[in-house]
Amino acid sequence: MSSRAACRVEFVPRVLTSTPRLRFRPRTLLSVPIPASAPAITTAPTTSQWRRNHVWRRSALSSPPSYGLDLRLTNHSSLSSLPRSSPFEKTRITPISTSPVRHCSYRRHNMCRLAGDLDHTGGASPDPTQGRELLPTNVIPTHYDVTLEPNFDKFTFEGKVLIDFDVQEESKSISLHTVEVDIHSAQIKSGESVISSSSAITYDESKQITKIELKDAVPKGKTQLEIKYTGQLNDQMAGFYRSTYKKTDGSDGILATTQMEANDCRRAFPCFDEPMHKAKFTVTLIADKDLTCLSNMDVASESEVHSDMSGSTKKAVKFNTTPLMSTYLVAFIIGDLNYIETKKFRVPIRVYSPPSSDIEHGRFALELAARTLEYYEKIFGAEFPLPKMDMVAIPDFAAGAMENWGLITYRVVDLMFDEKTSGAAMKERVAEVVQHELAHQWFGNLVTMDWWEGLWLNEGFATLMSWLSCNYFYPEWKVWENYVTDNLQSALGLDSLRSSHPIEVPVKRASEVDQIFDAISYSKGSCVLRMISTYLGEETFLEGVRRYIKKHAYGNTQTNDLWAALEEASGKPVREIMSIWTKNVGFPVVQVTENEKDSSIHVKQNRFLRTGDTKPEEDQVLYPVFLGLRSKDGVDESLTLAKREDVFKVKDLDFYKLNANHTSIYRTCYTPERLTKLGQSAKDGLLTVEDRAGMIADAGALAVSGYQKTSGVLNLLKGFDTETSFVVWSEIIARVATVQSAWVFEDAAVKDGLEAFIKELISERAHKLGWAFSDKDGHVEQQFKAMLFGAAGMAGDQKIVADAKEMFNKYMAGDRSAIHPNIRGSVFSIALKYGGKEEYDAILNFYRNSTNSDERNTALRCIGRAKDPALIQQTLDLVLGGEVKSQDIYLPTSGLRSHAEGIEALFSWLTEKWPEIYKRLSGNPPILGSMVTICTSSFAKQEQLDKVEAFFKDIDTKAFAQPLAQSKDAIRSKIAWLGRDRDDVAAWVRENSYSS
C-alpha cells in the first residue's frame, strides 16, 4: 500500500515545494507542520510527453474480456540487457573525481506500549509469536467461492460464500473473522446436499470472530461451508464500501469498491483474515447490465440472472480463480467506469476511472505501468503471473493506493495526471506511487509475510524498488539525491522518538496493525534494504532477491527467509548483522573526536533520542554501523563500528566525512571545528549532494536533541549561500522551518528574525532563477524555482508578494494561465497570508467549482493559512460540514498548523467536536489517528502538553495509541529544545541584526 495517502503526519517539518512524498497508510499522507513563512506545498508541470498511440476505449458497458491465465516463473540470470544507473553498487575505494554513484537513502510521551503492552526500549524484542490473537486452525481454508450483489439504495449487499476447508481434526465448530456481517445461514455441504447445519452462531465483537457451532461433527479430511449473509456497503473506506462522485450532469454517482488491507476483508465476506492463510478465490458479481465489474482476475463468464433483491434481470460476472493469495489482496469493483488500454506489456493493462475524471489523464500512469512491469520481470527473475493488470481511480480512498493483485486501486490524484493543471512534483509523485504498487505484485502478493510484524518485507521492498525503477526510467530526476532528504529523514525523524517501534514490531491483535503502516515499516525498512545492498553490492543483493522470490513464490515468509537468501547469494553473515537493525527500536548517533598526533578518529555510538534524555536501559543495543569514510582518495566502505567505541586511522585529517552519501542509518556528531571545515569542504566541491544535504539534516537533528547549539546550525546554514543544489536548499529551508515550528509560540521579534533570515538567505537566488516556466526547464529546475519562489514569498519578499497578488487576481478573474501549476499552492498561500476574507472566499469558491482533484487539494491545503479568527472558524466548520470527503479532511486542518492561532484553534475544535470526529472516523483508525496528530503535535509548551494529556485521560485511545504517544513525544522534544536554546536563538537573531 502506498503511504502517499492522505493524512500521514510527521513531526520534524519536511518543507517541500513539491507534493510530499509517502507514501505511507500510511493509510494517508500528510501535510506537515509548516511555519507561516515556509513555502507552500505546490505541484509542477511535466516536461516530457508520452506517446499517445493508444485509442481511448468507450465506457466498458460490460465486463472486461477473459485473457486466460498462464502462471510462470522464469530465471533471468543475466540482466545485461538493462543499462545501469545504480544506487547500490559497492565500491571499496571510489575516487571523488569520478562521477558519483547515486546511493539510495525515505518518510509516525510515555513509553510506547504497542503490541500487547510490550515496551520497546532499545533492547532485543521478545518472541513476537507469543500471545497473538489467531483463529483456531482445526480447519484450514483452501478456496473461497464468493457471490456478491450490492444494493445502492439501502447501502447493503447480499453475499454467499462457499469455503473449501482441509479439516485438520474432527470438529464441531468453525471460527471465522467477520465485521458488520449479518449471517442468515451456515451449512456444511457436499455438492448440493446439506451434511450439517449450524446449531448456534456466536460473535466475539472484541476479536471480530464469529463461531459457528455445528449440529454434527465434521470428520478429518475435506469439507465445504456455505454461508449466506448481508453486509454493509459502508462509507468508511474499508472492506466492501461505497464511493461517490459527481456525474457530468451534476448528480451524484456511486460505485462499490474494496479496501481489504489490513483486516477488512472480513467486512466483505466471512473468512480467515490472516495473511498466512493463503487460498484461491473465485468471485462472482451481480450488477446492472450497464455497469462495469472488475476483480483480481479476468472474466470467466457472464450471464443473465434474476435478482431477488431488485426483481429485475441483471448480469452475473464470474471471474477466473486466482492463484494462492492472502485475503487482504482480494478486490472487486462495480460501477460506471471508462478505461484506456495498452498492450505494450505481455498482458493487457488498463486504467479505469469514473466519469468524473478525464480518462486520458490516466495515460501517463498507463504507459509507465507497461514499462515498469517489464523492468520488474527482468530484475526479479519472475514473470507477473496474472492475465491482466487493471489500475482504478477511486473517488473516496483512505490510502494513496492499494496493491490488490491484478486490480490496483488509487486515490484519483495518485493515478490521474493532467499535464495542463499539475506540475513536475505531481508527476514524480504519480510515477513513484504507481511503481510502488507494481513492485508489490512480487513483494507482498507473490511472496507474502506470514504475519504483520513482517509488514516491512512488503512495504520496505516496494518503497526501495519504486525509487530504483523511477531512477531507471527518469535519471534526470535525480531521485537518489532526494532519497536522503525524504526517505532517510522520514525514517530517522520517527525513529528518534521514544515511542517509535522496531521494524519487526510484535503485533498481537487486529487493532494494532493499522498503527504500524508508518515511516518505520516503509522508510526505515527501505533504508535497511538500501544499507544491506550497499554492503553486499547491487548484483549480489538482487541475486539474493531473485532466489528469495523463486523459493517462496505463492507462499509466506519471515524476515529470516530473506536473510537466508541473501546469505546464500553472498556468503556473508547477513542475518547476524541485519537482525540487530530490524528487531530493535531506534538508531545510533556516532560522536567523532580527533587525535592529530596519530592521525586517528575516535568514534562512539549511543542511541539517539530527539528528546536528548536517553536512559542507560534504553542504550543497550550496539549496532553494526557501516561508517562509510569519505576522504580525498574516495570512499572506504570496509570500516564498521561493531562495539560501543573504537579508533580508526585516517590518512589525512584535513578532509574526511563519515557516512558517505548517507547510505547508513545513523546521525554523525562532529565537533564544531570539524563541522565548520565540512562546510568549507562543501564549498570546495569535495562533498556530493547527498553528503551536503545529509550533513545539514544531521546538524539540525542534533541541535533539536541538545548535542549542538541551534545557533551553530543557523551559522552553518548561513554559510551555504553559494549552494546550487535543489535538494540541499530544500533541506536548508526544512531545517529553518523546524526551528520556526518549535518557536511558533515564542516572542514575535525572534519569529520575525527567523523569517528575515530565510528571506535574506534565499531571495537573491529566487530572483536569479525567476518564477517563469518554460518547456526548456528541466524537471528538477522547475521544482527548484517553485520552492524558492514560495519560500521567499512567504518570508515577505516584496517583489514576489506583489507578483503573487497580481497572478492571483488574474487567475481568479478567469485567466487560468496566470499561475503556473508549479507555484499555484505558493501563490494561494501568499495571497492568504497577505490578504483577507476576499482572497479566502475566492480560494474556497475555486475549490467548490473545480473538478480537478489536484486543484481542489491545493485549495484545501492553503485555506488553513488564513489567520483571521473568523476565517479559522470557517475552515474548521468546513472540515465536518459534509463538503469535504473524509479522505481529505486532513488537508484544511494541516494548513492551520502553520501559525499559533491555528494550532490553538485546532485543539479547541478537537476537544469540542470529539464525539462527532470519532463517530465519523472510527471506522478508519489511521485517519482518526492522523487527525489526533494534526490537532496535538504542533504544541511546544508544557501547559499545552498537560491539556492534551488531560483531555485523553478518560478516553479509550486504543485505536490511536501510537500516534498519540508520538505526538506527546514530539511536544516533549520541543519543550526540552526550547528550554536549552531559547536564549541562544534570541541572541543569534539579535547579533546577526535580524531583529532590533
QUIVENMO-V939159 format. One record per residue. RES is the residue in one small letter. NEAR is the number of other ideal C-beta (glycine too) atoms within 10 Angstrom. D_LAST is the distance of its C-alpha to the last C-alpha in Angstrom with 2 decimals. Layout:
BEGIN
RES:NEAR:D_LAST ; RES:NEAR:D_LAST
END
This chain:
BEGIN
m:31:50.74 ; s:33:47.59 ; s:33:44.43 ; r:31:42.93 ; a:31:43.53 ; a:29:41.63 ; c:32:39.53 ; r:35:38.86 ; v:28:35.54 ; e:28:33.72 ; f:25:30.86 ; v:25:28.75 ; p:25:27.48 ; r:25:29.48 ; v:29:27.65 ; l:27:30.27 ; t:30:30.83 ; s:25:34.47 ; t:29:36.38 ; p:21:35.96 ; r:31:38.77 ; l:31:41.08 ; r:35:42.92 ; f:33:43.64 ; r:35:45.68 ; p:33:43.98 ; r:32:46.01 ; t:31:42.99 ; l:31:39.89 ; l:27:36.67 ; s:27:33.51 ; v:28:30.77 ; p:29:27.60 ; i:29:25.16 ; p:26:21.53 ; a:20:20.87 ; s:27:19.34 ; a:28:22.31 ; p:29:25.19 ; a:31:28.09 ; i:27:31.34 ; t:32:33.58 ; t:30:36.93 ; a:30:38.47 ; p:23:41.79 ; t:22:44.69 ; t:20:45.56 ; s:11:49.08 ; q:9:52.10 ; w:15:54.59 ; r:9:58.31 ; r:10:59.65 ; n:8:63.37 ; h:18:63.79 ; v:8:65.19 ; w:14:63.55 ; r:12:66.04 ; r:9:66.58 ; s:15:65.78 ; a:20:67.77 ; l:10:70.21 ; s:14:71.82 ; s:22:70.64 ; p:22:70.02 ; p:12:73.10 ; s:17:74.24 ; y:15:73.52 ; g:10:75.36 ; l:17:73.99 ; d:11:74.31 ; l:13:72.41 ; r:10:72.11 ; l:15:70.38 ; t:12:70.44 ; n:9:69.76 ; h:16:67.54 ; s:9:67.91 ; s:8:66.59 ; l:16:63.38 ; s:7:63.95 ; s:7:63.91 ; l:12:60.19 ; p:8:57.89 ; r:11:55.12 ; s:15:51.39 ; s:19:50.90 ; p:23:47.94 ; f:26:50.27 ; e:17:52.43 ; k:20:52.34 ; t:14:52.42 ; r:9:52.65 ; i:11:51.12 ; t:20:49.37 ; p:10:48.35 ; i:18:44.82 ; s:9:46.23 ; t:9:48.21 ; s:6:46.97 ; p:18:45.03 ; v:21:46.80 ; r:24:44.78 ; h:27:44.83 ; c:30:44.32 ; s:33:41.64 ; y:31:40.01 ; r:29:38.29 ; r:32:38.68 ; h:21:37.33 ; n:13:40.21 ; m:12:42.55 ; c:24:43.83 ; r:15:47.36 ; l:22:48.39 ; a:27:51.97 ; g:16:54.23 ; d:9:51.74 ; l:18:51.46 ; d:15:48.43 ; h:22:46.85 ; t:18:45.38 ; g:21:45.80 ; g:15:49.47 ; a:11:52.40 ; s:20:53.12 ; p:14:56.33 ; d:7:59.17 ; p:22:57.73 ; t:13:61.21 ; q:10:61.76 ; g:15:61.53 ; r:16:61.04 ; e:17:62.19 ; l:17:64.70 ; l:20:67.71 ; p:14:71.15 ; t:14:72.78 ; n:17:76.37 ; v:25:76.18 ; i:14:74.19 ; p:21:73.51 ; t:15:74.62 ; h:16:74.51 ; y:23:73.12 ; d:18:74.78 ; v:22:72.37 ; t:19:73.17 ; l:25:70.58 ; e:22:70.67 ; p:27:67.58 ; n:15:67.86 ; f:19:65.14 ; d:9:66.11 ; k:11:66.00 ; f:15:63.36 ; t:18:65.75 ; f:24:67.86 ; e:18:71.31 ; g:23:71.76 ; k:17:74.49 ; v:20:74.05 ; l:17:76.91 ; i:23:75.82 ; d:17:77.97 ; f:22:77.78 ; d:13:79.09 ; v:17:80.33 ; q:13:79.76 ; e:12:81.83 ; e:11:83.96 ; s:18:81.58 ; k:14:81.84 ; s:17:78.22 ; i:27:75.54 ; s:21:71.81 ; l:25:69.31 ; h:24:65.70 ; t:23:65.20 ; v:23:62.46 ; e:17:63.22 ; v:22:66.68 ; d:12:69.75 ; i:18:72.76 ; h:12:76.04 ; s:13:78.39 ; a:22:78.54 ; q:19:81.72 ; i:22:82.98 ; k:15:84.83 ; s:11:87.13 ; g:7:87.36 ; e:5:88.09 ; s:8:89.58 ; v:12:87.75 ; i:15:88.29 ; s:18:86.30 ; s:15:83.91 ; s:19:81.23 ; s:13:82.32 ; a:10:78.83 ; i:15:75.27 ; t:11:72.42 ; y:13:68.67 ; d:11:66.01 ; e:7:62.84 ; s:9:60.49 ; k:16:61.92 ; q:22:62.71 ; i:21:66.27 ; t:22:69.46 ; k:17:72.62 ; i:22:75.89 ; e:13:78.93 ; l:21:82.11 ; k:13:85.60 ; d:11:87.08 ; a:13:85.76 ; v:23:84.86 ; p:11:86.53 ; k:13:84.84 ; g:10:84.71 ; k:13:83.27 ; t:21:82.68 ; q:17:80.95 ; l:23:78.91 ; e:16:78.56 ; i:25:75.93 ; k:16:75.61 ; y:19:72.49 ; t:15:69.98 ; g:23:66.26 ; q:20:63.16 ; l:21:61.68 ; n:19:58.27 ; d:17:54.91 ; q:21:52.98 ; m:27:52.99 ; a:25:55.16 ; g:23:58.81 ; f:28:60.85 ; y:27:58.55 ; r:20:58.12 ; s:22:55.52 ; t:14:55.11 ; y:22:54.18 ; k:14:54.61 ; k:12:57.74 ; t:9:57.88 ; d:7:59.45 ; g:6:56.59 ; s:7:58.63 ; d:8:57.71 ; g:18:59.17 ; i:18:59.64 ; l:24:60.32 ; a:24:61.17 ; t:24:59.51 ; t:25:58.81 ; q:30:56.18 ; m:24:57.98 ; e:28:55.54 ; a:23:55.13 ; n:24:57.58 ; d:27:58.45 ; c:28:61.71 ; r:24:63.25 ; r:27:62.16 ; a:29:64.29 ; f:29:67.43 ; p:28:68.60 ; c:25:68.09 ; f:27:67.31 ; d:27:63.59 ; e:23:62.79 ; p:24:62.06 ; m:16:64.87 ; h:19:67.49 ; k:21:67.89 ; a:20:70.59 ; k:15:71.80 ; f:28:71.04 ; t:18:73.14 ; v:25:71.37 ; t:21:73.05 ; l:28:71.10 ; i:22:72.84 ; a:21:71.21 ; d:15:71.96 ; k:12:73.54 ; d:11:70.77 ; l:24:68.04 ; t:24:67.02 ; c:28:67.52 ; l:31:65.81 ; s:30:65.89 ; n:24:65.39 ; m:24:68.72 ; d:22:70.63 ; v:20:73.18 ; a:15:76.59 ; s:12:78.23 ; e:16:77.70 ; s:10:80.17 ; e:9:80.66 ; v:13:80.64 ; h:12:81.14 ; s:17:78.10 ; d:9:79.04 ; m:16:75.53 ; s:14:75.69 ; g:7:79.43 ; s:9:78.86 ; t:11:79.49 ; k:19:76.53 ; k:19:76.13 ; a:18:75.95 ; v:25:74.06 ; k:21:74.90 ; f:26:72.86 ; n:19:74.18 ; t:16:73.68 ; t:24:70.56 ; p:19:70.69 ; l:16:69.71 ; m:23:66.16 ; s:24:64.01 ; t:25:63.69 ; y:25:59.94 ; l:25:60.73 ; v:27:63.24 ; a:28:62.22 ; f:25:63.84 ; i:24:62.75 ; i:26:64.60 ; g:26:63.32 ; d:19:63.39 ; l:25:61.99 ; n:20:61.95 ; y:22:61.93 ; i:21:61.85 ; e:18:63.58 ; t:19:63.79 ; k:10:66.63 ; k:16:64.94 ; f:17:64.95 ; r:15:68.10 ; v:20:67.89 ; p:18:66.71 ; i:26:63.02 ; r:22:61.91 ; v:31:58.72 ; y:28:59.23 ; s:26:57.13 ; p:25:57.85 ; p:17:58.27 ; s:17:54.69 ; s:24:53.57 ; d:15:54.75 ; i:22:56.86 ; e:17:56.18 ; h:25:52.58 ; g:28:54.16 ; r:21:55.49 ; f:24:52.72 ; a:26:53.11 ; l:24:56.89 ; e:20:57.16 ; l:23:54.72 ; a:25:56.69 ; a:19:59.89 ; r:16:58.42 ; t:26:56.64 ; l:21:59.78 ; e:13:61.75 ; y:18:59.15 ; y:22:59.05 ; e:19:62.85 ; k:16:62.94 ; i:19:60.33 ; f:25:61.45 ; g:21:65.15 ; a:23:66.06 ; e:20:66.73 ; f:25:65.05 ; p:21:67.95 ; l:25:67.86 ; p:18:69.62 ; k:24:66.62 ; m:23:62.86 ; d:25:61.34 ; m:25:57.63 ; v:29:56.82 ; a:27:53.76 ; i:29:53.53 ; p:22:51.56 ; d:21:50.76 ; f:28:49.92 ; a:30:47.88 ; a:36:47.31 ; g:31:46.56 ; a:29:50.21 ; m:29:53.27 ; e:27:55.69 ; n:30:58.96 ; w:24:61.72 ; g:27:62.77 ; l:27:60.83 ; i:26:57.06 ; t:27:55.03 ; y:27:51.52 ; r:28:48.77 ; v:25:49.28 ; v:27:45.93 ; d:30:46.83 ; l:31:50.17 ; m:25:50.11 ; f:24:48.09 ; d:19:47.90 ; e:18:46.86 ; k:11:46.01 ; t:19:43.56 ; s:29:42.19 ; g:30:40.23 ; a:29:40.50 ; a:27:38.84 ; m:27:41.33 ; k:26:44.19 ; e:24:43.18 ; r:27:42.89 ; v:27:46.37 ; a:22:47.83 ; e:26:46.49 ; v:29:47.63 ; v:28:51.07 ; q:29:51.52 ; h:32:50.37 ; e:28:53.03 ; l:25:55.70 ; a:26:55.14 ; h:26:55.91 ; q:26:59.39 ; w:25:60.16 ; f:26:57.59 ; g:27:58.09 ; n:25:60.97 ; l:25:63.58 ; v:25:62.45 ; t:24:60.90 ; m:23:59.38 ; d:19:61.84 ; w:19:59.25 ; w:28:55.63 ; e:28:54.19 ; g:27:55.20 ; l:27:53.00 ; w:27:50.96 ; l:27:54.11 ; n:25:53.89 ; e:33:50.20 ; g:27:49.13 ; f:23:51.88 ; a:27:51.28 ; t:37:47.56 ; l:28:48.24 ; m:25:51.10 ; s:26:49.13 ; w:27:46.69 ; l:26:49.65 ; s:24:51.48 ; c:22:48.45 ; n:20:47.89 ; y:19:51.62 ; f:14:51.72 ; y:17:48.30 ; p:13:47.36 ; e:11:45.05 ; w:20:42.78 ; k:18:42.01 ; v:27:41.89 ; w:28:42.13 ; e:25:38.70 ; n:28:37.41 ; y:32:39.44 ; v:30:37.11 ; t:27:34.00 ; d:28:36.06 ; n:30:39.12 ; l:28:38.23 ; q:28:34.73 ; s:31:36.25 ; a:29:38.79 ; l:27:36.50 ; g:26:33.97 ; l:25:36.68 ; d:23:38.64 ; s:26:35.75 ; l:25:36.17 ; r:27:38.61 ; s:25:40.22 ; s:29:41.16 ; h:29:44.85 ; p:25:47.18 ; i:27:48.19 ; e:25:51.68 ; v:30:50.77 ; p:25:53.73 ; v:24:54.42 ; k:21:56.91 ; r:17:56.99 ; a:21:56.33 ; s:17:53.34 ; e:23:51.38 ; v:22:51.91 ; d:27:49.39 ; q:27:46.54 ; i:26:47.02 ; f:27:46.68 ; d:34:43.23 ; a:30:41.28 ; i:26:43.43 ; s:29:46.71 ; y:35:45.46 ; s:36:42.69 ; k:31:43.44 ; g:28:47.12 ; s:31:46.75 ; c:32:44.65 ; v:20:47.42 ; l:24:49.93 ; r:30:47.87 ; m:24:47.70 ; i:23:51.46 ; s:27:52.23 ; t:26:50.31 ; y:23:52.23 ; l:22:55.60 ; g:16:55.10 ; e:20:55.08 ; e:16:58.81 ; t:19:59.75 ; f:23:57.27 ; l:21:58.66 ; e:20:62.19 ; g:23:61.47 ; v:25:60.09 ; r:21:63.26 ; r:17:65.41 ; y:25:63.45 ; i:19:63.97 ; k:16:67.62 ; k:14:68.50 ; h:16:66.76 ; a:16:67.18 ; y:15:67.80 ; g:14:67.12 ; n:19:64.46 ; t:20:62.59 ; q:17:60.39 ; t:19:57.74 ; n:15:60.33 ; d:19:62.40 ; l:27:59.66 ; w:21:59.27 ; a:18:63.07 ; a:22:63.18 ; l:26:60.45 ; e:18:62.22 ; e:14:65.49 ; a:20:63.96 ; s:17:62.07 ; g:10:63.99 ; k:14:60.74 ; p:11:59.86 ; v:23:57.51 ; r:16:58.11 ; e:11:57.43 ; i:18:54.10 ; m:23:52.81 ; s:16:53.97 ; i:15:51.32 ; w:22:48.65 ; t:24:50.21 ; k:20:51.40 ; n:22:48.29 ; v:24:44.90 ; g:26:41.76 ; f:24:41.12 ; p:22:40.07 ; v:21:37.09 ; v:24:38.46 ; q:18:36.75 ; v:18:37.46 ; t:14:37.78 ; e:16:39.48 ; n:13:42.30 ; e:7:42.48 ; k:6:45.78 ; d:8:47.79 ; s:12:45.55 ; s:15:45.07 ; i:20:42.53 ; h:13:42.69 ; v:22:41.83 ; k:16:41.75 ; q:23:41.60 ; n:16:40.45 ; r:22:39.95 ; f:24:36.45 ; l:23:34.97 ; r:27:31.57 ; t:20:31.26 ; g:16:31.78 ; d:13:34.54 ; t:17:37.76 ; k:11:40.75 ; p:7:43.74 ; e:10:46.04 ; e:20:43.73 ; d:19:43.78 ; q:12:47.52 ; v:19:47.80 ; l:17:47.93 ; y:21:47.35 ; p:18:49.07 ; v:24:45.98 ; f:23:46.69 ; l:23:44.31 ; g:25:44.64 ; l:23:43.75 ; r:24:42.56 ; s:19:43.16 ; k:14:43.97 ; d:14:47.51 ; g:17:46.61 ; v:24:46.44 ; d:20:48.57 ; e:21:49.09 ; s:11:51.67 ; l:16:49.35 ; t:17:49.20 ; l:22:47.61 ; a:12:50.21 ; k:11:49.47 ; r:12:46.59 ; e:13:45.74 ; d:16:47.31 ; v:11:47.04 ; f:17:47.42 ; k:11:48.06 ; v:18:45.81 ; k:13:47.37 ; d:10:44.23 ; l:15:41.04 ; d:10:39.23 ; f:19:38.82 ; y:23:39.56 ; k:26:38.15 ; l:26:39.61 ; n:24:40.37 ; a:29:41.03 ; n:28:40.30 ; h:30:39.39 ; t:28:42.92 ; s:30:42.91 ; i:23:41.33 ; y:23:38.96 ; r:23:35.44 ; t:26:35.09 ; c:24:32.87 ; y:24:32.49 ; t:13:31.07 ; p:12:27.58 ; e:9:29.49 ; r:19:31.83 ; l:21:29.12 ; t:15:27.54 ; k:17:31.05 ; l:22:31.67 ; g:21:28.58 ; q:11:30.22 ; s:21:33.57 ; a:24:32.24 ; k:15:31.29 ; d:9:34.74 ; g:9:36.53 ; l:18:37.99 ; l:24:36.76 ; t:24:37.97 ; v:24:35.86 ; e:29:36.82 ; d:25:35.80 ; r:26:32.34 ; a:31:31.63 ; g:29:33.23 ; m:26:31.34 ; i:25:27.98 ; a:24:29.38 ; d:27:30.58 ; a:25:27.33 ; g:26:25.47 ; a:24:28.25 ; l:25:28.36 ; a:25:24.71 ; v:26:25.50 ; s:22:28.46 ; g:19:26.95 ; y:17:28.78 ; q:22:25.63 ; k:17:21.92 ; t:26:19.77 ; s:19:17.42 ; g:17:20.64 ; v:26:21.50 ; l:25:18.23 ; n:16:18.88 ; l:23:22.43 ; l:23:21.58 ; k:15:19.38 ; g:15:22.54 ; f:19:24.61 ; d:13:23.38 ; t:8:27.01 ; e:21:28.55 ; t:10:31.19 ; s:20:32.51 ; f:26:32.01 ; v:25:32.63 ; v:24:30.09 ; w:21:27.39 ; s:27:28.39 ; e:29:27.89 ; i:27:24.47 ; i:28:23.32 ; a:23:25.18 ; r:25:23.54 ; v:27:19.96 ; a:27:21.41 ; t:28:22.86 ; v:25:19.53 ; q:25:18.26 ; s:25:21.52 ; a:26:21.29 ; w:24:17.73 ; v:22:18.80 ; f:16:18.94 ; e:18:15.70 ; d:13:12.45 ; a:8:11.33 ; a:13:7.67 ; v:21:9.55 ; k:21:12.18 ; d:16:10.31 ; g:22:8.85 ; l:24:12.53 ; e:21:13.74 ; a:18:11.84 ; f:23:13.38 ; i:27:16.71 ; k:22:16.61 ; e:17:16.01 ; l:23:18.67 ; i:24:21.35 ; s:20:21.09 ; e:14:22.93 ; r:18:25.64 ; a:24:25.98 ; h:15:26.66 ; k:8:29.00 ; l:17:31.07 ; g:11:30.92 ; w:23:31.95 ; a:8:35.50 ; f:20:38.14 ; s:9:41.68 ; d:9:44.67 ; k:7:43.91 ; d:20:40.76 ; g:13:41.54 ; h:21:40.99 ; v:20:38.01 ; e:17:36.49 ; q:27:36.58 ; q:28:34.58 ; f:24:32.09 ; k:25:31.48 ; a:33:31.21 ; m:29:28.74 ; l:29:26.29 ; f:30:26.72 ; g:31:26.01 ; a:31:23.01 ; a:30:21.30 ; g:32:22.31 ; m:30:21.07 ; a:27:17.64 ; g:18:17.58 ; d:24:19.30 ; q:11:20.45 ; k:13:23.79 ; i:26:24.74 ; v:18:23.83 ; a:13:25.97 ; d:17:28.77 ; a:27:28.74 ; k:17:29.14 ; e:12:31.97 ; m:22:33.67 ; f:22:33.40 ; n:15:35.00 ; k:14:37.80 ; y:19:38.43 ; m:20:38.75 ; a:9:40.97 ; g:7:43.39 ; d:11:42.50 ; r:12:42.31 ; s:9:41.85 ; a:15:38.48 ; i:20:36.61 ; h:22:37.68 ; p:27:38.37 ; n:28:36.00 ; i:31:32.95 ; r:27:34.38 ; g:27:32.35 ; s:30:29.06 ; v:28:29.89 ; f:28:30.85 ; s:32:27.67 ; i:31:25.41 ; a:27:27.60 ; l:26:27.20 ; k:22:23.43 ; y:15:23.00 ; g:18:26.29 ; g:14:28.23 ; k:12:31.80 ; e:10:33.47 ; e:23:32.10 ; y:21:32.84 ; d:14:36.39 ; a:20:36.95 ; i:23:36.09 ; l:20:38.19 ; n:12:41.10 ; f:19:40.75 ; y:21:41.16 ; r:10:44.17 ; n:10:45.90 ; s:15:45.38 ; t:12:48.17 ; n:18:46.32 ; s:23:45.02 ; d:24:42.16 ; e:21:40.93 ; r:21:41.29 ; n:24:39.40 ; t:31:36.49 ; a:22:36.34 ; l:27:36.54 ; r:24:33.79 ; c:31:31.34 ; i:27:31.99 ; g:29:30.26 ; r:27:26.86 ; a:29:27.13 ; k:18:24.93 ; d:14:26.73 ; p:10:28.72 ; a:11:31.92 ; l:22:31.57 ; i:21:30.81 ; q:12:34.01 ; q:18:35.89 ; t:24:35.01 ; l:22:36.20 ; d:12:39.33 ; l:19:40.02 ; v:24:40.14 ; l:15:43.25 ; g:9:44.63 ; g:7:47.19 ; e:13:45.64 ; v:18:43.94 ; k:19:46.24 ; s:19:45.88 ; q:24:45.18 ; d:22:42.06 ; i:24:40.49 ; y:27:37.92 ; l:26:36.40 ; p:24:34.86 ; t:26:33.88 ; s:25:32.08 ; g:24:29.84 ; l:27:28.71 ; r:25:27.26 ; s:33:24.38 ; h:22:22.39 ; a:17:22.25 ; e:17:24.33 ; g:25:27.00 ; i:24:27.21 ; e:16:27.87 ; a:21:30.29 ; l:25:32.15 ; f:18:33.08 ; s:13:34.14 ; w:22:36.25 ; l:19:37.76 ; t:15:38.85 ; e:11:40.21 ; k:17:42.01 ; w:15:43.08 ; p:8:46.84 ; e:10:46.62 ; i:20:44.43 ; y:16:46.77 ; k:10:49.85 ; r:19:48.69 ; l:23:47.51 ; s:13:49.71 ; g:22:52.18 ; n:28:49.59 ; p:21:47.80 ; p:31:45.50 ; i:29:43.90 ; l:20:43.75 ; g:29:42.06 ; s:32:39.51 ; m:25:38.69 ; v:26:38.23 ; t:26:35.80 ; i:27:33.83 ; c:25:33.57 ; t:26:32.59 ; s:27:31.06 ; s:33:27.51 ; f:25:26.91 ; a:23:24.75 ; k:14:25.32 ; q:13:28.37 ; e:8:29.21 ; q:19:29.26 ; l:20:31.58 ; d:11:33.71 ; k:16:34.12 ; v:21:35.29 ; e:15:37.75 ; a:10:39.05 ; f:14:39.70 ; f:19:41.66 ; k:8:43.43 ; d:6:46.58 ; i:11:46.50 ; d:9:48.67 ; t:14:46.19 ; k:11:48.82 ; a:21:48.34 ; f:27:44.61 ; a:22:44.34 ; q:26:42.91 ; p:28:39.99 ; l:24:39.15 ; a:23:39.20 ; q:29:36.97 ; s:29:34.46 ; k:22:34.29 ; d:24:34.02 ; a:32:31.04 ; i:23:29.30 ; r:21:30.17 ; s:25:28.72 ; k:26:25.30 ; i:18:25.52 ; a:17:26.36 ; w:24:23.72 ; l:19:20.90 ; g:11:22.57 ; r:15:22.40 ; d:23:19.12 ; r:16:16.70 ; d:11:14.94 ; d:15:15.60 ; v:24:13.76 ; a:18:10.65 ; a:13:10.78 ; w:23:11.62 ; v:24:8.79 ; r:14:6.34 ; e:10:9.29 ; n:16:9.89 ; s:10:6.77 ; y:20:7.05 ; s:19:3.78 ; s:8:0.00
END
